[in-house]
Amino acid sequence: MADHDAMFEALIDASGVPVSKEEKEDLRKTYGTLMKLAERTRLPGRSWEVRTLPHYTPRAPADDR
């Protein structure tokens, strides 16, 4: 998790936006959740261009005229 902490701190520093202690704690929790999700959904060797989940594209309704 130390790598995630370093990445989080680097993102905060790079943003240049002043962040309060409370905001930083909330952002850190959210960042941690996103990193856990990424670890669970990404598979080793899988290209980043490949969708992680199946997708649904609805079809246009038939014209009943």
All heavy atoms as a GROMACS GRO file, in nm:
protein
  520
    1MET      N    1   0.082  -0.120   0.000
    1MET     CA    2   0.000   0.000   0.000
    1MET      C    3   0.086   0.126   0.000
    1MET      O    4   0.037   0.232  -0.032
    1MET     CB    5  -0.092  -0.005   0.121
    1MET     CG    6  -0.211   0.085   0.112
    1MET     SD    7  -0.317   0.040  -0.026
    1MET     CE    8  -0.464   0.123   0.019
    2ALA      N    9   0.214   0.113   0.029
    2ALA     CA   10   0.302   0.229   0.032
    2ALA      C   11   0.311   0.294  -0.105
    2ALA      O   12   0.318   0.416  -0.115
    2ALA     CB   13   0.440   0.190   0.082
    3ASP      N   14   0.309   0.213  -0.213
    3ASP     CA   15   0.311   0.268  -0.348
    3ASP      C   16   0.187   0.352  -0.374
    3ASP      O   17   0.193   0.458  -0.435
    3ASP     CB   18   0.322   0.158  -0.452
    3ASP     CG   19   0.458   0.093  -0.456
    3ASP    OD1   20   0.554   0.155  -0.405
    3ASP    OD2   21   0.470  -0.019  -0.507
    4HIS      N   22   0.073   0.303  -0.326
    4HIS     CA   23  -0.053   0.377  -0.344
    4HIS      C   24  -0.048   0.509  -0.266
    4HIS      O   25  -0.098   0.611  -0.315
    4HIS     CB   26  -0.171   0.294  -0.298
    4HIS     CG   27  -0.196   0.175  -0.385
    4HIS    ND1   28  -0.319   0.119  -0.400
    4HIS    CD2   29  -0.113   0.100  -0.462
    4HIS    CE1   30  -0.312   0.016  -0.481
    4HIS    NE2   31  -0.188   0.003  -0.520
    5ASP      N   32   0.011   0.506  -0.149
    5ASP     CA   33   0.023   0.629  -0.070
    5ASP      C   34   0.111   0.730  -0.142
    5ASP      O   35   0.079   0.849  -0.147
    5ASP     CB   36   0.082   0.599   0.068
    5ASP     CG   37  -0.014   0.519   0.156
    5ASP    OD1   38  -0.135   0.528   0.134
    5ASP    OD2   39   0.035   0.448   0.246
    6ALA      N   40   0.220   0.683  -0.199
    6ALA     CA   41   0.311   0.773  -0.272
    6ALA      C   42   0.243   0.830  -0.396
    6ALA      O   43   0.256   0.951  -0.425
    6ALA     CB   44   0.438   0.698  -0.311
    7MET      N   45   0.167   0.747  -0.468
    7MET     CA   46   0.096   0.796  -0.586
    7MET      C   47  -0.010   0.899  -0.547
    7MET      O   48  -0.026   1.001  -0.613
    7MET     CB   49   0.032   0.680  -0.661
    7MET     CG   50   0.130   0.597  -0.739
    7MET     SD   51   0.052   0.476  -0.849
    7MET     CE   52  -0.013   0.359  -0.732
    8PHE      N   53  -0.081   0.872  -0.438
    8PHE     CA   54  -0.183   0.965  -0.393
    8PHE      C   55  -0.122   1.100  -0.357
    8PHE      O   56  -0.170   1.205  -0.401
    8PHE     CB   57  -0.259   0.907  -0.272
    8PHE     CG   58  -0.356   1.004  -0.212
    8PHE    CD1   59  -0.476   1.030  -0.275
    8PHE    CD2   60  -0.326   1.071  -0.095
    8PHE    CE1   61  -0.566   1.121  -0.220
    8PHE    CE2   62  -0.415   1.161  -0.040
    8PHE     CZ   63  -0.536   1.187  -0.102
    9GLU      N   64  -0.015   1.097  -0.280
    9GLU     CA   65   0.051   1.222  -0.241
    9GLU      C   66   0.103   1.297  -0.364
    9GLU      O   67   0.093   1.420  -0.370
    9GLU     CB   68   0.166   1.193  -0.143
    9GLU     CG   69   0.119   1.145  -0.007
    9GLU     CD   70   0.035   1.248   0.068
    9GLU    OE1   71   0.051   1.370   0.048
    9GLU    OE2   72  -0.049   1.205   0.148
   10ALA      N   73   0.156   1.224  -0.462
   10ALA     CA   74   0.206   1.288  -0.583
   10ALA      C   75   0.093   1.354  -0.660
   10ALA      O   76   0.109   1.464  -0.715
   10ALA     CB   77   0.278   1.186  -0.670
   11LEU      N   78  -0.022   1.289  -0.666
   11LEU     CA   79  -0.137   1.348  -0.735
   11LEU      C   80  -0.184   1.475  -0.666
   11LEU      O   81  -0.216   1.575  -0.732
   11LEU     CB   82  -0.252   1.248  -0.742
   11LEU     CG   83  -0.234   1.132  -0.839
   11LEU    CD1   84  -0.342   1.027  -0.818
   11LEU    CD2   85  -0.237   1.182  -0.982
   12ILE      N   86  -0.188   1.473  -0.534
   12ILE     CA   87  -0.229   1.592  -0.458
   12ILE      C   88  -0.130   1.706  -0.484
   12ILE      O   89  -0.169   1.819  -0.512
   12ILE     CB   90  -0.239   1.561  -0.307
   12ILE    CG1   91  -0.354   1.464  -0.279
   12ILE    CG2   92  -0.256   1.689  -0.226
   12ILE    CD1   93  -0.492   1.520  -0.306
   13ASP      N   94  -0.001   1.675  -0.476
   13ASP     CA   95   0.102   1.778  -0.499
   13ASP      C   96   0.095   1.832  -0.642
   13ASP      O   97   0.106   1.952  -0.664
   13ASP     CB   98   0.241   1.722  -0.472
   13ASP     CG   99   0.265   1.695  -0.324
   13ASP    OD1  100   0.190   1.750  -0.241
   13ASP    OD2  101   0.357   1.618  -0.292
   14ALA      N  102   0.076   1.743  -0.739
   14ALA     CA  103   0.073   1.784  -0.880
   14ALA      C  104  -0.049   1.870  -0.911
   14ALA      O  105  -0.043   1.954  -1.001
   14ALA     CB  106   0.076   1.662  -0.970
   15SER      N  107  -0.156   1.851  -0.838
   15SER     CA  108  -0.278   1.928  -0.867
   15SER      C  109  -0.258   2.076  -0.837
   15SER      O  110  -0.320   2.161  -0.901
   15SER     CB  111  -0.396   1.874  -0.786
   15SER     OG  112  -0.385   1.910  -0.649
   16GLY      N  113  -0.176   2.105  -0.737
   16GLY     CA  114  -0.153   2.245  -0.700
   16GLY      C  115  -0.272   2.309  -0.629
   16GLY      O  116  -0.274   2.429  -0.607
   17VAL      N  117  -0.371   2.228  -0.595
   17VAL     CA  118  -0.492   2.278  -0.530
   17VAL      C  119  -0.475   2.264  -0.379
   17VAL      O  120  -0.439   2.156  -0.330
   17VAL     CB  121  -0.615   2.198  -0.577
   17VAL    CG1  122  -0.740   2.243  -0.504
   17VAL    CG2  123  -0.632   2.209  -0.727
   18PRO      N  124  -0.499   2.371  -0.304
   18PRO     CA  125  -0.491   2.358  -0.159
   18PRO      C  126  -0.603   2.266  -0.107
   18PRO      O  127  -0.719   2.282  -0.144
   18PRO     CB  128  -0.509   2.501  -0.107
   18PRO     CG  129  -0.566   2.579  -0.220
   18PRO     CD  130  -0.535   2.506  -0.347
   19VAL      N  131  -0.564   2.169  -0.026
   19VAL     CA  132  -0.660   2.070   0.025
   19VAL      C  133  -0.650   2.069   0.177
   19VAL      O  134  -0.540   2.055   0.232
   19VAL     CB  135  -0.628   1.931  -0.032
   19VAL    CG1  136  -0.725   1.826   0.020
   19VAL    CG2  137  -0.630   1.933  -0.184
   20SER      N  138  -0.765   2.080   0.243
   20SER     CA  139  -0.766   2.076   0.389
   20SER      C  140  -0.739   1.933   0.436
   20SER      O  141  -0.748   1.837   0.359
   20SER     CB  142  -0.899   2.125   0.443
   20SER     OG  143  -1.001   2.029   0.417
   21LYS      N  144  -0.710   1.919   0.564
   21LYS     CA  145  -0.682   1.787   0.621
   21LYS      C  146  -0.802   1.695   0.605
   21LYS      O  147  -0.789   1.578   0.569
   21LYS     CB  148  -0.644   1.802   0.768
   21LYS     CG  149  -0.604   1.672   0.834
   21LYS     CD  150  -0.562   1.694   0.978
   21LYS     CE  151  -0.526   1.561   1.042
   21LYS     NZ  152  -0.483   1.576   1.180
   22GLU      N  153  -0.922   1.748   0.629
   22GLU     CA  154  -1.045   1.668   0.619
   22GLU      C  155  -1.070   1.625   0.474
   22GLU      O  156  -1.106   1.510   0.447
   22GLU     CB  157  -1.166   1.745   0.672
   22GLU     CG  158  -1.162   1.772   0.821
   22GLU     CD  159  -1.072   1.891   0.858
   22GLU    OE1  160  -1.044   1.977   0.770
   22GLU    OE2  161  -1.028   1.896   0.974
   23GLU      N  162  -1.050   1.720   0.381
   23GLU     CA  163  -1.068   1.687   0.239
   23GLU      C  164  -0.968   1.581   0.195
   23GLU      O  165  -1.003   1.489   0.121
   23GLU     CB  166  -1.050   1.811   0.152
   23GLU     CG  167  -1.162   1.911   0.162
   23GLU     CD  168  -1.132   2.038   0.085
   23GLU    OE1  169  -1.020   2.091   0.098
   23GLU    OE2  170  -1.222   2.083   0.012
   24LYS      N  171  -0.846   1.594   0.241
   24LYS     CA  172  -0.742   1.499   0.204
   24LYS      C  173  -0.776   1.359   0.256
   24LYS      O  174  -0.755   1.259   0.185
   24LYS     CB  175  -0.606   1.545   0.258
   24LYS     CG  176  -0.489   1.472   0.199
   24LYS     CD  177  -0.359   1.538   0.241
   24LYS     CE  178  -0.242   1.474   0.175
   24LYS     NZ  179  -0.116   1.538   0.208
   25GLU      N  180  -0.829   1.349   0.376
   25GLU     CA  181  -0.869   1.220   0.431
   25GLU      C  182  -0.980   1.156   0.347
   25GLU      O  183  -0.976   1.037   0.317
   25GLU     CB  184  -0.914   1.236   0.576
   25GLU     CG  185  -0.801   1.265   0.672
   25GLU     CD  186  -0.851   1.299   0.812
   25GLU    OE1  187  -0.973   1.290   0.838
   25GLU    OE2  188  -0.767   1.335   0.896
   26ASP      N  189  -1.079   1.239   0.308
   26ASP     CA  190  -1.188   1.188   0.225
   26ASP      C  191  -1.138   1.145   0.088
   26ASP      O  192  -1.177   1.041   0.036
   26ASP     CB  193  -1.298   1.293   0.210
   26ASP     CG  194  -1.376   1.316   0.337
   26ASP    OD1  195  -1.371   1.230   0.428
   26ASP    OD2  196  -1.442   1.422   0.347
   27LEU      N  197  -1.051   1.227   0.028
   27LEU     CA  198  -0.995   1.192  -0.101
   27LEU      C  199  -0.912   1.065  -0.094
   27LEU      O  200  -0.915   0.982  -0.185
   27LEU     CB  201  -0.909   1.307  -0.154
   27LEU     CG  202  -0.983   1.431  -0.203
   27LEU    CD1  203  -0.886   1.544  -0.229
   27LEU    CD2  204  -1.064   1.399  -0.328
   28ARG      N  205  -0.838   1.048   0.015
   28ARG     CA  206  -0.755   0.928   0.032
   28ARG      C  207  -0.841   0.803   0.040
   28ARG      O  208  -0.809   0.700  -0.017
   28ARG     CB  209  -0.667   0.943   0.158
   28ARG     CG  210  -0.576   0.824   0.182
   28ARG     CD  211  -0.475   0.817   0.067
   28ARG     NE  212  -0.390   0.703   0.079
   28ARG     CZ  213  -0.409   0.587   0.013
   28ARG    NH1  214  -0.511   0.572  -0.067
   28ARG    NH2  215  -0.324   0.489   0.027
   29LYS      N  216  -0.953   0.811   0.112
   29LYS     CA  217  -1.045   0.696   0.121
   29LYS      C  218  -1.100   0.661  -0.017
   29LYS      O  219  -1.106   0.544  -0.056
   29LYS     CB  220  -1.160   0.727   0.216
   29LYS     CG  221  -1.120   0.730   0.361
   29LYS     CD  222  -1.239   0.769   0.447
   29LYS     CE  223  -1.197   0.796   0.590
   29LYS     NZ  224  -1.310   0.843   0.671
   30THR      N  225  -1.140   0.763  -0.091
   30THR     CA  226  -1.195   0.741  -0.225
   30THR      C  227  -1.089   0.683  -0.317
   30THR      O  228  -1.116   0.589  -0.393
   30THR     CB  229  -1.250   0.873  -0.282
   30THR    OG1  230  -1.348   0.924  -0.191
   30THR    CG2  231  -1.311   0.853  -0.418
   31TYR      N  232  -0.969   0.737  -0.312
   31TYR     CA  233  -0.859   0.688  -0.394
   31TYR      C  234  -0.830   0.541  -0.361
   31TYR      O  235  -0.811   0.459  -0.452
   31TYR     CB  236  -0.735   0.774  -0.372
   31TYR     CG  237  -0.616   0.732  -0.454
   31TYR    CD1  238  -0.608   0.766  -0.588
   31TYR    CD2  239  -0.512   0.660  -0.398
   31TYR    CE1  240  -0.498   0.729  -0.664
   31TYR    CE2  241  -0.403   0.622  -0.473
   31TYR     CZ  242  -0.397   0.657  -0.606
   31TYR     OH  243  -0.289   0.619  -0.681
   32GLY      N  244  -0.830   0.508  -0.234
   32GLY     CA  245  -0.807   0.369  -0.193
   32GLY      C  246  -0.912   0.275  -0.248
   32GLY      O  247  -0.881   0.165  -0.295
   33THR      N  248  -1.037   0.319  -0.246
   33THR     CA  249  -1.146   0.237  -0.299
   33THR      C  250  -1.128   0.215  -0.449
   33THR      O  251  -1.144   0.103  -0.498
   33THR     CB  252  -1.281   0.305  -0.272
   33THR    OG1  253  -1.298   0.321  -0.132
   33THR    CG2  254  -1.397   0.224  -0.329
   34LEU      N  255  -1.092   0.319  -0.522
   34LEU     CA  256  -1.070   0.306  -0.665
   34LEU      C  257  -0.952   0.214  -0.697
   34LEU      O  258  -0.957   0.135  -0.792
   34LEU     CB  259  -1.047   0.443  -0.729
   34LEU     CG  260  -1.170   0.532  -0.735
   34LEU    CD1  261  -1.132   0.672  -0.783
   34LEU    CD2  262  -1.275   0.472  -0.826
   35MET      N  263  -0.846   0.223  -0.617
   35MET     CA  264  -0.731   0.136  -0.640
   35MET      C  265  -0.765  -0.011  -0.613
   35MET      O  266  -0.721  -0.100  -0.686
   35MET     CB  267  -0.613   0.180  -0.553
   35MET     CG  268  -0.556   0.316  -0.592
   35MET     SD  269  -0.503   0.327  -0.764
   35MET     CE  270  -0.358   0.224  -0.761
   36LYS      N  271  -0.845  -0.036  -0.510
   36LYS     CA  272  -0.888  -0.174  -0.482
   36LYS      C  273  -0.973  -0.228  -0.596
   36LYS      O  274  -0.958  -0.344  -0.637
   36LYS     CB  275  -0.966  -0.180  -0.351
   36LYS     CG  276  -0.880  -0.164  -0.229
   36LYS     CD  277  -0.964  -0.162  -0.103
   36LYS     CE  278  -0.880  -0.125   0.017
   36LYS     NZ  279  -0.960  -0.107   0.137
   37LEU      N  280  -1.063  -0.145  -0.648
   37LEU     CA  281  -1.147  -0.187  -0.761
   37LEU      C  282  -1.060  -0.217  -0.883
   37LEU      O  283  -1.081  -0.318  -0.951
   37LEU     CB  284  -1.249  -0.078  -0.794
   37LEU     CG  285  -1.337  -0.104  -0.915
   37LEU    CD1  286  -1.424  -0.228  -0.892
   37LEU    CD2  287  -1.422   0.017  -0.945
   38ALA      N  288  -0.963  -0.132  -0.910
   38ALA     CA  289  -0.873  -0.154  -1.024
   38ALA      C  290  -0.796  -0.285  -1.009
   38ALA      O  291  -0.780  -0.359  -1.106
   38ALA     CB  292  -0.777  -0.037  -1.038
   39GLU      N  293  -0.750  -0.315  -0.889
   39GLU     CA  294  -0.675  -0.439  -0.866
   39GLU      C  295  -0.763  -0.561  -0.889
   39GLU      O  296  -0.717  -0.664  -0.937
   39GLU     CB  297  -0.619  -0.441  -0.724
   39GLU     CG  298  -0.504  -0.346  -0.703
   39GLU     CD  299  -0.462  -0.335  -0.557
   39GLU    OE1  300  -0.526  -0.399  -0.470
   39GLU    OE2  301  -0.366  -0.261  -0.531
   40ARG      N  302  -0.891  -0.550  -0.855
   40ARG     CA  303  -0.981  -0.664  -0.870
   40ARG      C  304  -1.029  -0.683  -1.013
   40ARG      O  305  -1.062  -0.794  -1.052
   40ARG     CB  306  -1.102  -0.647  -0.778
   40ARG     CG  307  -1.064  -0.662  -0.632
   40ARG     CD  308  -1.176  -0.636  -0.535
   40ARG     NE  309  -1.307  -0.675  -0.583
   40ARG     CZ  310  -1.421  -0.636  -0.528
   40ARG    NH1  311  -1.419  -0.556  -0.424
   40ARG    NH2  312  -1.536  -0.676  -0.575
   41THR      N  313  -1.036  -0.575  -1.091
   41THR     CA  314  -1.093  -0.586  -1.225
   41THR      C  315  -0.988  -0.601  -1.335
   41THR      O  316  -1.021  -0.649  -1.443
   41THR     CB  317  -1.182  -0.465  -1.259
   41THR    OG1  318  -1.105  -0.346  -1.245
   41THR    CG2  319  -1.301  -0.460  -1.166
   42ARG      N  320  -0.867  -0.557  -1.312
   42ARG     CA  321  -0.764  -0.570  -1.415
   42ARG      C  322  -0.698  -0.706  -1.407
   42ARG      O  323  -0.666  -0.755  -1.299
   42ARG     CB  324  -0.656  -0.462  -1.399
   42ARG     CG  325  -0.704  -0.320  -1.414
   42ARG     CD  326  -0.782  -0.290  -1.540
   42ARG     NE  327  -0.721  -0.338  -1.661
   42ARG     CZ  328  -0.786  -0.352  -1.777
   42ARG    NH1  329  -0.912  -0.322  -1.785
   42ARG    NH2  330  -0.724  -0.396  -1.882
   43LEU      N  331  -0.676  -0.768  -1.520
   43LEU     CA  332  -0.613  -0.899  -1.526
   43LEU      C  333  -0.472  -0.883  -1.582
   43LEU      O  334  -0.450  -0.807  -1.677
   43LEU     CB  335  -0.693  -0.993  -1.616
   43LEU     CG  336  -0.837  -1.018  -1.573
   43LEU    CD1  337  -0.910  -1.101  -1.678
   43LEU    CD2  338  -0.842  -1.087  -1.438
   44PRO      N  339  -0.374  -0.956  -1.527
   44PRO     CA  340  -0.236  -0.947  -1.578
   44PRO      C  341  -0.232  -0.984  -1.727
   44PRO      O  342  -0.297  -1.078  -1.770
   44PRO     CB  343  -0.160  -1.051  -1.495
   44PRO     CG  344  -0.242  -1.070  -1.372
   44PRO     CD  345  -0.385  -1.047  -1.415
   45GLY      N  346  -0.158  -0.906  -1.804
   45GLY     CA  347  -0.143  -0.933  -1.945
   45GLY      C  348  -0.256  -0.881  -2.032
   45GLY      O  349  -0.249  -0.889  -2.154
   46ARG      N  350  -0.359  -0.827  -1.974
   46ARG     CA  351  -0.473  -0.776  -2.050
   46ARG      C  352  -0.446  -0.631  -2.090
   46ARG      O  353  -0.408  -0.550  -2.007
   46ARG     CB  354  -0.599  -0.785  -1.964
   46ARG     CG  355  -0.723  -0.750  -2.038
   46ARG     CD  356  -0.843  -0.774  -1.950
   46ARG     NE  357  -0.963  -0.755  -2.026
   46ARG     CZ  358  -1.082  -0.783  -1.983
   46ARG    NH1  359  -1.098  -0.836  -1.863
   46ARG    NH2  360  -1.188  -0.762  -2.056
   47SER      N  361  -0.471  -0.600  -2.215
   47SER     CA  362  -0.447  -0.466  -2.265
   47SER      C  363  -0.542  -0.366  -2.198
   47SER      O  364  -0.657  -0.399  -2.166
   47SER     CB  365  -0.469  -0.463  -2.416
   47SER     OG  366  -0.467  -0.332  -2.465
   48TRP      N  367  -0.496  -0.243  -2.179
   48TRP     CA  368  -0.580  -0.140  -2.117
   48TRP      C  369  -0.694  -0.098  -2.209
   48TRP      O  370  -0.791  -0.037  -2.165
   48TRP     CB  371  -0.496  -0.018  -2.078
   48TRP     CG  372  -0.422  -0.043  -1.951
   48TRP    CD1  373  -0.291  -0.079  -1.939
   48TRP    CD2  374  -0.474  -0.038  -1.818
   48TRP    NE1  375  -0.258  -0.095  -1.808
   48TRP    CE2  376  -0.369  -0.070  -1.730
   48TRP    CE3  377  -0.599  -0.010  -1.765
   48TRP    CZ2  378  -0.385  -0.075  -1.593
   48TRP    CZ3  379  -0.615  -0.014  -1.628
   48TRP    CH2  380  -0.508  -0.046  -1.544
   49GLU      N  381  -0.682  -0.127  -2.338
   49GLU     CA  382  -0.789  -0.091  -2.431
   49GLU      C  383  -0.909  -0.185  -2.422
   49GLU      O  384  -1.017  -0.153  -2.469
   49GLU     CB  385  -0.738  -0.089  -2.575
   49GLU     CG  386  -0.646   0.028  -2.606
   49GLU     CD  387  -0.502  -0.004  -2.572
   49GLU    OE1  388  -0.464  -0.122  -2.570
   49GLU    OE2  389  -0.426   0.090  -2.547
   50VAL      N  390  -0.891  -0.302  -2.363
   50VAL     CA  391  -0.999  -0.400  -2.352
   50VAL      C  392  -1.093  -0.358  -2.240
   50VAL      O  393  -1.049  -0.323  -2.130
   50VAL     CB  394  -0.942  -0.541  -2.324
   50VAL    CG1  395  -1.052  -0.641  -2.302
   50VAL    CG2  396  -0.852  -0.584  -2.437
   51ARG      N  397  -1.222  -0.363  -2.267
   51ARG     CA  398  -1.319  -0.328  -2.163
   51ARG      C  399  -1.309  -0.427  -2.048
   51ARG      O  400  -1.287  -0.545  -2.067
   51ARG     CB  401  -1.461  -0.331  -2.220
   51ARG     CG  402  -1.489  -0.221  -2.318
   51ARG     CD  403  -1.634  -0.231  -2.362
   51ARG     NE  404  -1.667  -0.128  -2.456
   51ARG     CZ  405  -1.726  -0.013  -2.423
   51ARG    NH1  406  -1.757   0.010  -2.298
   51ARG    NH2  407  -1.754   0.075  -2.514
   52THR      N  408  -1.330  -0.378  -1.926
   52THR     CA  409  -1.320  -0.465  -1.808
   52THR      C  410  -1.448  -0.544  -1.785
   52THR      O  411  -1.447  -0.649  -1.726
   52THR     CB  412  -1.289  -0.384  -1.682
   52THR    OG1  413  -1.388  -0.283  -1.668
   52THR    CG2  414  -1.152  -0.321  -1.691
   53LEU      N  415  -1.560  -0.490  -1.829
   53LEU     CA  416  -1.688  -0.556  -1.810
   53LEU      C  417  -1.764  -0.560  -1.942
   53LEU      O  418  -1.746  -0.474  -2.027
   53LEU     CB  419  -1.772  -0.480  -1.706
   53LEU     CG  420  -1.711  -0.467  -1.567
   53LEU    CD1  421  -1.795  -0.374  -1.482
   53LEU    CD2  422  -1.702  -0.603  -1.501
   54PRO      N  423  -1.853  -0.657  -1.957
   54PRO     CA  424  -1.935  -0.657  -2.080
   54PRO      C  425  -2.018  -0.529  -2.087
   54PRO      O  426  -2.052  -0.470  -1.986
   54PRO     CB  427  -2.026  -0.778  -2.062
   54PRO     CG  428  -1.976  -0.853  -1.946
   54PRO     CD  429  -1.886  -0.764  -1.868
   55HIS      N  430  -2.047  -0.488  -2.206
   55HIS     CA  431  -2.128  -0.367  -2.221
   55HIS      C  432  -2.255  -0.397  -2.299
   55HIS      O  433  -2.262  -0.492  -2.375
   55HIS     CB  434  -2.048  -0.256  -2.288
   55HIS     CG  435  -2.001  -0.291  -2.426
   55HIS    ND1  436  -1.891  -0.370  -2.448
   55HIS    CD2  437  -2.051  -0.259  -2.547
   55HIS    CE1  438  -1.874  -0.384  -2.577
   55HIS    NE2  439  -1.970  -0.320  -2.641
   56TYR      N  440  -2.354  -0.317  -2.279
   56TYR     CA  441  -2.483  -0.334  -2.343
   56TYR      C  442  -2.511  -0.211  -2.427
   56TYR      O  443  -2.498  -0.098  -2.381
   56TYR     CB  444  -2.592  -0.349  -2.236
   56TYR     CG  445  -2.732  -0.341  -2.291
   56TYR    CD1  446  -2.785  -0.447  -2.362
   56TYR    CD2  447  -2.808  -0.228  -2.271
   56TYR    CE1  448  -2.914  -0.441  -2.413
   56TYR    CE2  449  -2.937  -0.220  -2.321
   56TYR     CZ  450  -2.989  -0.327  -2.392
   56TYR     OH  451  -3.115  -0.320  -2.441
   57THR      N  452  -2.547  -0.234  -2.551
   57THR     CA  453  -2.586  -0.124  -2.639
   57THR      C  454  -2.728  -0.149  -2.684
   57THR      O  455  -2.754  -0.246  -2.758
   57THR     CB  456  -2.492  -0.117  -2.762
   57THR    OG1  457  -2.358  -0.108  -2.717
   57THR    CG2  458  -2.525   0.002  -2.848
   58PRO      N  459  -2.822  -0.067  -2.641
   58PRO     CA  460  -2.961  -0.091  -2.681
   58PRO      C  461  -2.983  -0.065  -2.830
   58PRO      O  462  -2.914   0.017  -2.889
   58PRO     CB  463  -3.039   0.009  -2.596
   58PRO     CG  464  -2.941   0.114  -2.562
   58PRO     CD  465  -2.808   0.049  -2.558
   59ARG      N  466  -3.077  -0.136  -2.888
   59ARG     CA  467  -3.111  -0.115  -3.027
   59ARG      C  468  -3.226  -0.015  -3.036
   59ARG      O  469  -3.308  -0.005  -2.945
   59ARG     CB  470  -3.154  -0.246  -3.091
   59ARG     CG  471  -3.041  -0.345  -3.096
   59ARG     CD  472  -3.083  -0.471  -3.163
   59ARG     NE  473  -2.972  -0.565  -3.156
   59ARG     CZ  474  -2.968  -0.678  -3.223
   59ARG    NH1  475  -3.069  -0.712  -3.300
   59ARG    NH2  476  -2.865  -0.757  -3.211
   60ALA      N  477  -3.230   0.054  -3.146
   60ALA     CA  478  -3.340   0.148  -3.167
   60ALA      C  479  -3.471   0.071  -3.179
   60ALA      O  480  -3.474  -0.038  -3.235
   60ALA     CB  481  -3.314   0.228  -3.293
   61PRO      N  482  -3.579   0.125  -3.124
   61PRO     CA  483  -3.707   0.054  -3.133
   61PRO      C  484  -3.752   0.044  -3.278
   61PRO      O  485  -3.722   0.131  -3.361
   61PRO     CB  486  -3.802   0.139  -3.051
   61PRO     CG  487  -3.736   0.271  -3.035
   61PRO     CD  488  -3.589   0.250  -3.052
   62ALA      N  489  -3.822  -0.062  -3.309
   62ALA     CA  490  -3.875  -0.081  -3.444
   62ALA      C  491  -3.978   0.028  -3.473
   62ALA      O  492  -4.054   0.068  -3.386
   62ALA     CB  493  -3.938  -0.220  -3.458
   63ASP      N  494  -3.980   0.071  -3.596
   63ASP     CA  495  -4.076   0.174  -3.635
   63ASP      C  496  -4.210   0.107  -3.660
   63ASP      O  497  -4.223   0.023  -3.749
   63ASP     CB  498  -4.025   0.246  -3.760
   63ASP     CG  499  -4.105   0.371  -3.790
   63ASP    OD1  500  -4.190   0.410  -3.708
   63ASP    OD2  501  -4.079   0.430  -3.896
   64ASP      N  502  -4.313   0.141  -3.584
   64ASP     CA  503  -4.445   0.077  -3.592
   64ASP      C  504  -4.540   0.150  -3.685
   64ASP      O  505  -4.660   0.128  -3.680
   64ASP     CB  506  -4.507   0.069  -3.453
   64ASP     CG  507  -4.432  -0.026  -3.364
   64ASP    OD1  508  -4.372  -0.121  -3.416
   64ASP    OD2  509  -4.433  -0.005  -3.241
   65ARG      N  510  -4.492   0.234  -3.769
   65ARG     CA  511  -4.583   0.312  -3.855
   65ARG      C  512  -4.645   0.228  -3.958
   65ARG      O  513  -4.624   0.153  -4.030
   65ARG     CB  514  -4.509   0.428  -3.919
   65ARG     CG  515  -4.473   0.531  -3.820
   65ARG     CD  516  -4.408   0.646  -3.889
   65ARG     NE  517  -4.312   0.701  -3.794
   65ARG     CZ  518  -4.220   0.789  -3.823
   65ARG    NH1  519  -4.207   0.830  -3.947
   65ARG    NH2  520  -4.141   0.835  -3.735
   0.00000   0.00000   0.00000
